[in-house]
Amino acid sequence: MSVESKVRPVTTAKLAEMKRSGEKIAMLTSYDYSMARIVDAAGVDVILVGDSAANVMAGYTTTLPITLDMMIYHAASVVRAVERAFVVVDMPFGTCSGDEQVALAAAVRIMKESGADGVKIEGGEELLPCIRKILAAGIPVMGHLGLTPQSVHQFGGYGLRAKEEAEAEKLLRDARLLDEAGCFGLVLEKIPAELAARVTQAVSMPTIGIGAGSGCDGQVLVVHDMLGINKGFKPKFLRRYADLFETMTEAIGRYVADVRAVDFPNENEQY
């Protein structure tokens, strides 16, 4: 089933102009209608429907188990809420593993069935055939280099990437290739700040950092992390802007106490 897509105020052209003018880009994740309404109303420029939904929504330890159908469900829920922001959706693990037609079919499904504005793909030069195929179909693509969570088993963990010169130079080359191919943006995850700044200067597309320093054109965080809902996750790059775990636990605890004390509902809360 396809949905009607609408052009929201933040577009790929708007994001490119923000980079040229030096205006920083704010990006956050969302996975459902209610959260996306809040994130959009707060003025976020880009909403990422991340495959991190596998972790924060479904409780998996990696992003690998989430399926294309699940991503489309989350993306469609988000798109229905958003009036302003650009909505980009992660291509889940396995959809860009080498078969260009499979990759294109998955990207087309995301766009047609969710109404999103673009897709995000983890990987560099090795993924270029799939990326070019998707771009040729008129679908905006955001790249993702550095720590790419879909490759966690290959990396052996979630540590800092591109510390060594060889990996840093490959990342810089990959970024230039993605830029030349026509990607509209690039996420740089958990790499040295100096390298991220070099990449940002080397490419025309906006760069969005997560654990990559202030030299990027914008920043992204997982909304459940920055709001303190995901209490156990405490990486160096994360700034907590609220402690909703404690706030919600206390509020729900008061509700439980009021129900048990027959204090809720009171006379003004019943018909």
N, C-alpha and C positions, 0 to 999 in steps of 0.2 A: 504494500500500500504506500503510495506516495503522498506527500504533504506539500502544500503550497509554500514556497520559500519567499521571504520578503527581504528587501535590502534595508538593513539597519544603518543608523548614522555612522558607526565605526566600520570602515571598509579597509581593504588592503591598501587602497590609495591614501586613506586617512592615516594609516599606520606608517606608511612610507614618508608622508609629509611630517609626521611627528618626529621621525628620526632626523630628517633634514633640518628641522627647526630646533632640534635639541630638546624637545618636550618628551619627558619620560613616560613610558607606557606601563600601566598597572594591569596585571593579569592575575586572576585567581581561578581555582577550579570550582566547579559546581557539578552536581550529579542528579539533582531533583528540582522540581518546580519551585517549591517554597524557598529553598536556599538561593536559587538563581534569581528570583525576584528581588531578594534583599541585596545580593551582590551587584546586580545590574543597577538598582536604584541608588546604590552608594557611589556610583560613578566609575566602576572598573571598566577598562577599555576592551579587554579581551577575556572571555570566559572559556576556560579549557575544560571540556568534558574528558577528563583524564582516565586512562586505564587504571589509575590509582583507585578508582571505584572498587576494583577487586579487593583492595586492602581495607579502605575506610567504610565501604558500604556492605561488602560481602564477607569480610573477615579472613580473606586469604593472606598468606604470608608473602606472596609475590604477585606481580601483575599478570603473570602468564595465564592463569585459568580463565580470565574473562573472555567471553565470546563476542563475536560480531553482533549477534542478536541482542545481547546484554548492553553493548555499547550504544546501539541504536535506540534501545529503550530509554537509557539515561539521557542520551542526546535529545531525543524528541521531548522528554519531560522538561529539559532545560530550555530548549528553544521556545516552547509555549509560554515561558515566563519572561523572555528577554525582549526589551524594546530598543535598547541602545547598543549594547556591546557586540563585538564580533565573536561568534561562537565557533570554536575549532575543536575537532573531535579526534582523539587518538585512534589510529589504526591498530587494532589489537594484535597481539603476538600471533605470527603465522600467516597473516594476510599479505605480507610483503616479503615472503621468503624466497623469491626468485621467479615465480610465474607472473609475468606482467599482466596477463589477462585476469588472473585471480585477484591481483591487487586492484586493478581497475574496477572489476565487478564489486569488490568490497567497498571501495571509495564511492562508487555510484550509488550503492545501497544506502550508505550513510547519508549522502547528500539528499537523495530522493525521499527517504523514509523518515528523516529527522528534521529536514529544513535547515541544517547547519550551514555555515559559511565556508568551511574548509576542513582539511584533515591534517593531522600531524603524524610524521613518520620518523621513527628512530633509525639512525644509521647514515653513513656517508656514501663514498664512491660505490660501494658494493650494491647499494640500493638505487643507484641512479636510473637504471632501465625502468624500474617500476615507477619511480618518481616522475620521470619524463612522460611515461604513458599516461599517468593521472593528470599531469599538467596539460598535456595535449588535449585532454577531454574537457578542459576548461575548469578544472577543480583546483582551487588554491591549495598549496601545500606548504606547511611549516616544517622545517627540519628540526632535528634534535641530536646533538652531539655531546660528547663527554661521557658522563655516567648515563648510560641508557639502560633503565631498569629491566627491559625485556632480555637483556644479555647478562643478567646477574649471575647465572650459572657459569657462563664463559669467563666473566671477570673474577668469580670467586668471592663476591661480596659487593658492598655498596661504598667502597672506599673512594678517595680522591683519584680522579683520572688525569692523564696527560701531565704527570709530574716529570716524566723523563722526556728528553729532547725529541726522541724519535716519535713518540706518541703525540707530542705537542705539534710537531711539524705535520704529521698526518692529519690531525684535527684541523689545523689551519688550511691545509690543502682541501680537505673535505668541505669545509665551510665555503671556500671560494667556488668549488664545483657546484654546490647546492645553490649558491647565489647566481652563478652563470646559467644554471638550468632554469631559473625563474621562480625559486621558492620565495614566498612573501615574508618569511620570518624564520628565525632560528632560535631554539631553546639551547642554552649552554648550561649543563648541569654539573655541579661539583668538580670544577676545574680551577686551577690557580687564577687569581684575579688579574694578574699581569697578562696571562695568555688570553683571557676573555676580552680584555681591553684591546689587545692586538687584533683579535678576530673582528671585534666591533668596528675597528678602524679600517679593516681590510675588505669588508663587504658592504654592499649598498643596502641590503635588507636589514630590518631591525633585528637586534639580538635581545633575547629575554633571558635573564640569568636566574638561576636558583643555586645558591652556593657558589656563585661565580663572580662575586664582587660588584662594586658600584659602577664599573666602567661600561656595563652593558646599556643598551637603549631602554631597557625596562626590566621588571622583576616579576617573578611568579612564585606563589606559594600554594600549597594545598590548604583549602579554606578550613578544613577540620583541624589542621595543625596550628594555623595562626590564630584561630579562635579558642584554642585550648580544649577542644572536644576530644582530640586524640592525645590523651594525657601522657602516654608512655614514650612518645617520640620527641627527642630533645637534641637534634643535631646543632652544630655550631651556627649554621646559617639561619636558623629559625628564630624569628622574633614573635613572641606571643603577644597579641593585642587584646586578649581577653582570656578569662579562665572559665569558660562555659561548662566544663566538666563539673567544677565545684558549684557554680550557680545553679545548674540544672539538677544536680544531685540533691542540693539543699531544698530546692523548690518541690521536687517530687517527694522528698522525705516529709515535708510539711503537708502535702496533699494526703499522703498515706496516713499520717497522724490525724488529720482532720476527719478523714473517712472513718477511721476506727473509733474516734471520739464522738461520732455522730454530729460533728460540727459543720460538716459539708454534706449535703447542701443545707443552708439555713432557710429561714422563712422567705427571704427575698430572692432565693435562688431556685424556687419551685413554683409550679403552676397550681 
